[in-house]
Amino acid sequence: FETDDRYRVLNFHPVVLVDGKVVLTPVPTNNACMTSGFGHRMGRTHKGLDFRSQPPGMVYSAAPGSIREARYSSSYGNTVLIDHGQGIYTRYAHLNNIEPGVVAGLPIGFGQPLGIMGTTGNSTGIHLHFEGGS
């Protein structure tokens, strides 16, 4: 994402082509506001986008792929990591729950439910932390 000097997203598109390889949505939830972007926070780099909705919303797979992780971690809390192929992945963190059937090693389709926004792990409030990479 391109941002300005205050880390606000510029030129937003509801569907993006990542590295010319994978089509995905940059906001995998409905009716949410972005509460935090990329940048330096409390002595470390924030590598994702944070979204919040009230009430907490369902989080969906941003693109088809294979579930690499569906587990609890001390920093991300309930987290799902999806490999979309071509070296592209997305992470969905701080989920209140992980939906039944979202299990490491299984394929997942575009828009499949992953869980509801939460505040698990190292979190300051109910939200979705969404990041991607290659």
Secondary structure in CASP SS format (residue, H / E / C, confidence):
PFRMAT SS
TARGET T0000
AUTHOR 0000-0000-0000
METHOD secondary structure of the structure
MODEL  1
F C 1.00
E E 1.00
T E 1.00
D C 1.00
D C 1.00
R C 1.00
Y C 1.00
R C 1.00
V E 1.00
L E 1.00
N C 1.00
F C 1.00
H C 1.00
P C 1.00
V C 1.00
V E 1.00
L E 1.00
V E 1.00
D C 1.00
G C 1.00
K C 1.00
V E 1.00
V E 1.00
L E 1.00
T C 1.00
P C 1.00
V C 1.00
P C 1.00
T E 1.00
N C 1.00
N C 1.00
A C 1.00
C E 1.00
M E 1.00
T E 1.00
S E 1.00
G C 1.00
F C 1.00
G E 1.00
H E 1.00
R E 1.00
M C 1.00
G C 1.00
R E 1.00
T E 1.00
H E 1.00
K C 1.00
G C 1.00
L E 1.00
D E 1.00
F E 1.00
R E 1.00
S C 1.00
Q C 1.00
P C 1.00
P C 1.00
G C 1.00
M E 1.00
V E 1.00
Y E 1.00
S C 1.00
A C 1.00
A C 1.00
P C 1.00
G E 1.00
S E 1.00
I E 1.00
R E 1.00
E E 1.00
A E 1.00
R E 1.00
Y E 1.00
S E 1.00
S C 1.00
S C 1.00
Y C 1.00
G E 1.00
N E 1.00
T E 1.00
V E 1.00
L E 1.00
I E 1.00
D E 1.00
H E 1.00
G E 1.00
Q C 1.00
G C 1.00
I E 1.00
Y E 1.00
T E 1.00
R E 1.00
Y E 1.00
A E 1.00
H E 1.00
L E 1.00
N C 1.00
N C 1.00
I C 1.00
E C 1.00
P C 1.00
G C 1.00
V C 1.00
V C 1.00
A C 1.00
G C 1.00
L C 1.00
P E 1.00
I E 1.00
G C 1.00
F C 1.00
G C 1.00
Q C 1.00
P E 1.00
L E 1.00
G E 1.00
I E 1.00
M C 1.00
G E 1.00
T C 1.00
T C 1.00
G C 1.00
N C 1.00
S C 1.00
T C 1.00
G C 1.00
I C 1.00
H E 1.00
L E 1.00
H E 1.00
F E 1.00
E E 1.00
G E 1.00
G E 1.00
S C 1.00
END
